[in-house]
Amino acid sequence: MDNHEQFTRRWTEAQPIVAGYINAVVADFQEAEDLLQNVAVILLRKFPEYDAQRPFVAWAIGIAKREVLMARRHHARNFLCYPTIAMDNKNVIDNRGHR
């Protein structure tokens, strides 16, 4: 059995478990689906590094955890921060130019 076939068999068994983990920790369905696809691509690329003596599911979940953490960091960095003054009602100007 070649590497591609081995990966396909192992991923077919692990995919529902990895999807369950990602869906449990990521609230947005579409983001969870995107992360699952990213994890699958990473696993395929790194499959030659996989130690067959260890459980594939555990390896896949480990990579999924890292991807979830990276996505959270990315969102935290890109979170829009509004200056306090803009959120203070006393400083908001209405459409007639009044404060």
C-alpha positions in Angstrom: 0.0 0.0 0.0 1.5 3.4 -1.0 1.6 6.5 1.2 -1.3 8.2 -0.5 -3.5 5.1 0.1 -2.4 4.8 3.7 -3.1 8.4 4.4 -6.6 8.2 2.7 -7.5 5.2 4.9 -6.3 6.8 8.1 -7.9 10.2 7.3 -11.2 8.5 6.4 -11.3 7.0 9.9 -10.0 10.1 11.8 -12.0 12.8 9.9 -15.2 12.5 11.9 -13.3 12.7 15.2 -11.2 15.6 14.1 -14.3 17.4 12.8 -16.1 16.8 16.1 -13.2 18.3 18.0 -13.0 21.4 15.7 -16.8 21.9 15.8 -16.7 21.7 19.6 -14.2 24.5 20.0 -15.1 26.7 17.0 -18.5 28.4 17.1 -18.7 29.5 13.5 -19.7 26.5 11.3 -18.0 27.9 8.1 -14.8 28.6 10.0 -14.8 25.1 11.4 -15.2 23.7 8.0 -12.3 25.8 6.7 -10.1 24.7 9.5 -11.0 21.0 8.9 -9.9 21.4 5.3 -6.7 23.1 6.3 -5.9 20.3 8.8 -6.5 17.7 6.1 -4.0 19.5 3.8 -1.4 19.8 6.5 -1.8 16.2 7.5 -1.4 15.1 3.9 1.8 17.3 3.5 3.2 16.0 6.8 2.2 12.4 6.4 5.8 11.3 5.6 6.8 12.6 9.1 4.0 10.6 10.8 5.2 7.8 13.2 3.1 4.8 12.4 3.8 3.4 15.9 1.5 6.2 17.3 -2.2 6.7 16.8 -3.1 8.7 13.7 -6.1 10.3 15.4 -4.0 11.7 18.2 -1.5 13.1 15.7 -4.3 14.6 13.7 -6.0 16.2 16.8 -2.6 17.7 17.8 -2.4 19.4 14.4 -6.0 20.5 14.6 -5.4 22.0 18.1 -2.4 24.0 16.7 -4.5 25.2 13.7 -7.4 26.3 16.1 -4.9 28.2 18.3 -3.4 29.9 15.2 -6.8 30.9 14.0 -7.7 32.3 17.4 -4.5 34.3 17.5 -5.2 35.6 14.0 -8.7 36.8 15.0 -7.3 38.4 18.2 -4.8 40.4 16.2 -7.4 41.5 13.6 -10.0 42.4 16.2 -11.2 45.9 15.5 -10.4 48.2 18.5 -12.4 51.4 18.7 -11.0 54.2 20.7 -12.8 54.9 23.9 -13.7 58.4 22.8 -15.6 57.1 19.8 -17.7 54.9 22.0 -18.4 57.6 24.6 -22.0 58.9 24.0 -21.1 62.4 25.1 -18.7 62.8 22.2 -20.9 61.3 19.5 -22.2 63.9 17.0 -25.6 63.2 15.7 -26.7 63.8 12.1 -27.6 67.4 12.9 -24.2 68.3 14.2 -25.2 68.3 17.8 -23.2 66.6 20.6 
